[in-house]
Amino acid sequence: MNRTEFIIATAIILFVAFALGWFAHWLVNRFARVNQSEMGELDKMAQALHEAEEQRDQAIEYFQAREGEMTNQLHQTEAELRAAMGGLRDARQEAEELRAYIERVHQG
């Protein structure tokens, strides 16, 4: 390989490397480019996402508050039920005692 062939081969290799680099640069810019209308759309989407997150947070807070209220109401209702059941048990016992007393008075 003489000097002229070496220079031509080197020039071809450098040109191919340049062409590949330019093509890679063009591909990256083609896919990574965001124009102004897309930026506006991205801003709208970001704002909508932010509003949706705020609404989600408000809904979570509301449901946690409602859950607390319902839990308190459930405990209160259970306490009232226990009190009512205790009163009913006492009333039945008193009724049985009165029946037994009435039966003793009628027999004796």
Summary of the structure (lengths in Angstrom):
residues: 108
radius of gyration: 43.8
end to end distance: 141.9
largest distance: 144.3
contacts: 204
relative contact order: 0.03
helix: 94%
strand: 0%
